[in-house]
Amino acid sequence: MDQNYYPVPTPPMTFQEAVKKAFDNYCNFSGRATRAEYWWFFLFQFLVGFVFGLLGFASSVFSIVGNLVSLALLLPSLGLAWRRMHDIGKGGGWFFINFIPLVGNIIWIVWCCQPSEPTANRFGDVPANA
């Protein structure tokens, strides 16, 4: 009777896995994205912006390149945010709550910190690394 009655938890998503998955699904606005996937990619964007921001002080070329990189990260970031809302059971359009100054941003952060819904929802099955 050595049967395991409880599912073996999957390890959380790593930084590299999250960045790769965000770029693989850069234009995917359906499905779900875990907390780890969202926040790791958020950290990646922050670090890229920070580095190019610092380098922009040295040369305006880095400032221009940094702006282009930010533009390139826009679609993957938006798709990931959309899928993150799906993961907590909300429609992706709730992303636009960010445009309400202060209050909208606070609500967004609280929502993005919520755990995944533990079961499949109308947006798909539970992500593998939830």
Secondary structure, DSSP 8 states (H G I E B T S, - for coil): -----S--------HHHHHHHHHHTTT--SS---HHHHHHHHHHHHHHHHHHHHHHHH-HHHHHHHHHHHHHHHHHHHHHHHHHHHHTT--GGGGGGGGSTTHHHHHHHHHHHS---SS-BTTBS--TT-
